[in-house]
Amino acid sequence: EGPFESDIDRHTNSFDRGNMALDFSNEYRAYERVVTALESGAFDGRTIVMEGDSLTRQLFISLSCMIWSAGYVDTYDIDQNEVQIGGLNSVMNNVHYEASSKIISRGAVYFHGG
């Protein structure tokens, strides 16, 4: 069991969920692992392609933010499209779901190794 059970308490607000995610990331040393990979050249000469849904978008944003914070980003290019607000949330199964007002249709982050 962990902080991200599928039967998450629906009364937990976004701020609490954000703190839980940060604690989880820190516990497993995500940032340190990315920096170590950058410094050791694990990404050198490679193209990382991420294609998928909103979870993939979150991973892309998370990895990009860690690389940015570590000072390795040279440049970036993000295309965002407007999306329709509202609809049925397939996870929470309620109609009060509001999607992000923008969706990343394509993104590229160019960075250098250590």
Backbone bond lengths (Angstrom), bond angles and torsions (degrees), N, CA, C in turn:
res aa  C-N    CA-C-N  psi(-1)  N-CA   C-N-CA  omega(-1)  CA-C   N-CA-C  phi
1 E - - - 1.454 - - 1.526 109.28 -
2 G 1.301 115.87 151.50 1.453 121.09 179.94 1.513 110.93 -155.14
3 P 1.314 117.00 -169.24 1.469 120.22 -175.53 1.527 114.15 -75.45
4 F 1.323 119.02 -8.38 1.453 120.89 -174.65 1.525 111.68 -118.33
5 E 1.314 116.38 50.28 1.454 120.74 178.44 1.519 109.53 -65.32
6 S 1.321 117.38 152.36 1.461 120.77 179.23 1.524 111.22 -68.22
7 D 1.314 117.24 -22.44 1.459 121.49 179.13 1.529 109.37 -101.45
8 I 1.338 114.90 51.11 1.466 120.95 -175.41 1.524 110.86 -61.84
9 D 1.291 115.24 144.99 1.462 120.71 177.75 1.520 108.54 -62.66
10 R 1.308 116.36 116.37 1.465 121.00 -175.13 1.515 113.22 -72.13
11 H 1.325 117.32 -6.89 1.458 120.15 178.93 1.525 111.78 -92.67
12 T 1.322 116.58 -6.10 1.456 120.23 177.31 1.515 108.64 -69.48
13 N 1.314 116.96 126.57 1.465 118.78 -177.60 1.528 111.90 -83.54
14 S 1.304 115.94 170.27 1.463 122.09 -175.64 1.521 112.49 -60.94
15 F 1.320 116.67 -36.80 1.461 119.78 179.85 1.528 109.96 -63.20
16 D 1.334 117.19 -44.46 1.460 121.09 178.29 1.528 111.12 -63.58
17 R 1.324 116.56 -41.13 1.468 119.82 178.46 1.517 110.81 -64.41
18 G 1.323 116.68 -39.68 1.460 120.58 177.15 1.516 111.84 -61.36
19 N 1.327 116.50 -42.90 1.460 120.70 177.63 1.520 111.59 -65.31
20 M 1.336 117.13 -38.61 1.460 120.62 176.76 1.528 110.11 -62.80
21 A 1.326 117.31 -42.58 1.468 121.20 179.71 1.531 110.47 -64.54
22 L 1.340 116.85 -41.51 1.466 120.46 178.64 1.526 110.65 -63.74
23 D 1.323 117.01 -44.18 1.465 120.66 178.08 1.531 110.89 -60.41
24 F 1.327 116.42 -43.13 1.461 121.94 179.11 1.530 110.32 -61.64
25 S 1.332 116.44 -46.11 1.458 121.70 179.65 1.527 111.05 -62.27
26 N 1.326 115.86 -43.86 1.469 120.05 -179.92 1.521 111.57 -67.05
27 E 1.335 117.12 -39.27 1.455 120.81 -179.25 1.527 111.25 -60.61
28 Y 1.333 116.34 -37.21 1.459 120.24 -178.77 1.525 112.91 -99.08
29 R 1.339 116.52 12.44 1.462 124.14 172.52 1.528 113.23 53.84
30 A 1.320 117.13 44.32 1.468 121.44 -177.53 1.528 111.58 -58.49
31 Y 1.335 117.26 -48.46 1.468 120.62 -177.37 1.526 110.68 -61.74
32 E 1.331 116.78 -46.73 1.466 120.51 -179.31 1.520 111.25 -60.92
33 R 1.334 116.84 -37.03 1.467 120.31 179.80 1.528 111.65 -67.29
34 V 1.341 116.59 -39.83 1.464 120.18 178.11 1.522 110.21 -66.46
35 V 1.332 117.55 -44.38 1.467 120.96 179.61 1.532 110.31 -62.69
36 T 1.315 117.43 -42.58 1.466 120.76 177.92 1.523 110.74 -60.78
37 A 1.327 116.93 -41.72 1.468 120.78 177.91 1.519 110.74 -63.50
38 L 1.336 116.82 -42.15 1.466 120.18 178.51 1.526 110.77 -63.49
39 E 1.314 116.44 -46.75 1.467 120.75 -177.59 1.521 112.79 -65.75
40 S 1.329 117.02 -30.99 1.462 120.08 -178.17 1.526 113.21 -86.49
41 G 1.355 116.45 -4.34 1.458 120.12 178.41 1.518 114.37 85.51
42 A 1.318 118.09 14.69 1.468 121.03 -177.80 1.520 112.78 -61.35
43 F 1.331 117.87 -26.52 1.462 121.15 179.87 1.530 112.81 -96.81
44 D 1.311 118.17 -7.51 1.462 121.50 -175.17 1.524 111.46 -59.61
45 G 1.327 116.76 132.75 1.456 122.54 176.78 1.515 114.31 69.12
46 R 1.313 117.36 17.83 1.463 120.69 -176.73 1.524 110.70 -117.61
47 T 1.311 115.08 151.59 1.456 122.82 170.96 1.513 106.78 -114.80
48 I 1.310 116.06 124.12 1.461 121.09 178.96 1.523 107.47 -102.50
49 V 1.316 116.87 121.14 1.463 121.81 179.68 1.518 107.75 -109.76
50 M 1.325 115.45 127.08 1.461 120.82 178.07 1.520 107.34 -122.80
51 E 1.318 116.70 118.11 1.454 121.22 179.03 1.521 107.76 -129.26
52 G 1.316 116.40 131.88 1.453 117.52 -179.39 1.516 112.88 170.46
53 D 1.318 114.80 -146.63 1.456 121.79 -173.61 1.524 110.72 -106.99
54 S 1.329 116.35 -154.72 1.465 120.67 -176.69 1.527 112.02 -65.13
55 L 1.319 118.57 -29.65 1.462 119.75 176.76 1.523 110.96 -67.34
56 T 1.324 115.93 -39.64 1.460 120.10 176.72 1.520 109.89 -64.20
57 R 1.344 116.59 -40.24 1.462 120.49 177.29 1.527 110.04 -59.38
58 Q 1.321 117.58 -42.81 1.466 120.61 179.40 1.524 111.50 -64.47
59 L 1.329 117.08 -39.84 1.466 120.35 176.75 1.524 111.09 -64.49
60 F 1.346 116.55 -42.06 1.464 121.23 178.05 1.525 110.12 -60.10
61 I 1.324 116.80 -47.36 1.464 120.81 -179.03 1.523 110.31 -64.45
62 S 1.324 117.53 -43.85 1.458 121.68 -179.89 1.526 111.47 -61.09
63 L 1.326 116.68 -49.83 1.463 120.65 179.56 1.521 110.45 -62.18
64 S 1.322 117.15 -42.74 1.467 121.08 179.83 1.514 111.38 -62.07
65 C 1.328 116.97 -41.85 1.466 120.60 179.44 1.525 111.41 -65.37
66 M 1.331 116.74 -39.45 1.467 119.04 178.49 1.528 111.00 -65.91
67 I 1.334 116.52 -42.19 1.462 120.35 178.98 1.525 110.29 -65.05
68 W 1.336 117.07 -39.52 1.473 122.05 177.02 1.531 110.23 -62.73
69 S 1.332 116.41 -48.94 1.469 121.24 -178.51 1.520 111.79 -60.88
70 A 1.326 116.85 -32.21 1.457 121.11 179.57 1.529 112.04 -79.04
71 G 1.340 117.19 -8.10 1.465 120.93 176.48 1.515 114.66 85.13
72 Y 1.326 118.43 22.29 1.462 121.07 -176.37 1.532 114.40 -102.67
73 V 1.321 118.51 -5.87 1.466 120.23 -178.04 1.523 110.10 -77.32
74 D 1.329 115.61 127.58 1.462 121.47 174.86 1.525 110.30 -88.56
75 T 1.324 116.22 -47.98 1.468 121.98 179.37 1.524 108.23 -160.73
76 Y 1.315 115.76 166.68 1.461 120.09 178.13 1.517 109.69 -148.95
77 D 1.329 116.15 159.95 1.460 122.97 -179.24 1.524 107.35 -146.76
78 I 1.319 116.79 115.31 1.464 121.70 -176.71 1.529 108.96 -123.05
79 D 1.328 116.82 128.07 1.470 122.06 172.85 1.521 108.21 -103.25
80 Q 1.332 115.93 125.07 1.461 120.55 178.50 1.512 109.07 -120.38
81 N 1.319 115.87 139.11 1.460 121.96 177.97 1.517 109.29 -115.48
82 E 1.335 115.96 147.21 1.460 119.94 174.01 1.522 108.15 -69.53
83 V 1.314 116.94 144.10 1.461 120.91 176.63 1.518 109.08 -126.69
84 Q 1.297 114.57 159.79 1.461 120.99 178.23 1.522 109.28 -70.37
85 I 1.323 116.76 133.42 1.462 121.22 178.02 1.524 109.23 -85.21
86 G 1.308 116.40 141.14 1.459 121.39 174.61 1.505 111.92 98.69
87 G 1.317 115.52 176.33 1.451 121.02 179.92 1.502 110.50 122.64
88 L 1.312 116.46 -178.94 1.446 122.22 -177.56 1.520 110.03 -88.97
89 N 1.316 116.62 125.71 1.453 122.33 175.99 1.520 107.48 -81.49
90 S 1.308 117.72 117.28 1.466 121.48 -175.85 1.521 112.76 -71.76
91 V 1.327 118.00 -18.23 1.459 120.62 178.99 1.520 110.84 -88.03
92 M 1.330 116.43 -50.18 1.465 120.77 -177.38 1.531 112.24 -86.07
93 N 1.345 116.79 -14.08 1.460 122.18 179.53 1.530 113.17 55.11
94 N 1.299 115.64 47.07 1.459 119.07 174.43 1.519 109.31 -136.28
95 V 1.313 116.70 159.97 1.462 120.53 -175.70 1.517 111.92 -94.76
96 H 1.323 117.48 5.83 1.459 120.57 -178.77 1.526 111.77 -94.39
97 Y 1.290 115.44 11.67 1.454 121.99 179.78 1.525 110.15 -68.96
98 E 1.322 115.78 135.35 1.462 120.40 172.85 1.518 108.14 -123.26
99 A 1.294 115.14 118.27 1.464 120.24 178.86 1.522 109.38 -70.93
100 S 1.300 115.59 162.37 1.448 120.09 172.65 1.526 108.32 -56.67
101 S 1.316 116.89 146.03 1.462 119.15 -178.28 1.525 111.41 -72.18
102 K 1.314 116.84 -12.58 1.462 120.22 177.20 1.519 108.38 -135.59
103 I 1.316 115.51 152.32 1.460 120.61 176.91 1.529 107.36 -129.15
104 I 1.312 115.96 140.21 1.464 119.97 178.53 1.514 107.83 -79.26
105 S 1.321 116.79 117.15 1.463 120.30 178.09 1.523 111.30 -91.68
106 R 1.312 115.42 -26.62 1.465 120.84 178.98 1.516 107.71 -161.14
107 G 1.297 115.75 137.55 1.449 119.26 177.93 1.513 110.07 -145.61
108 A 1.305 115.84 146.81 1.449 121.17 176.42 1.521 108.33 -141.00
109 V 1.307 115.51 132.90 1.458 122.29 175.92 1.526 106.40 -122.82
110 Y 1.301 115.68 121.79 1.462 121.11 -179.19 1.528 108.00 -105.05
111 F 1.316 116.08 124.81 1.455 119.31 -175.85 1.517 109.93 -140.23
112 H 1.325 114.82 164.74 1.455 121.10 179.92 1.516 109.63 -112.91
113 G 1.308 115.86 157.57 1.460 121.28 179.03 1.507 111.43 -85.22
114 G 1.316 115.41 -174.86 1.460 122.28 -175.39 1.501 114.27 -83.52
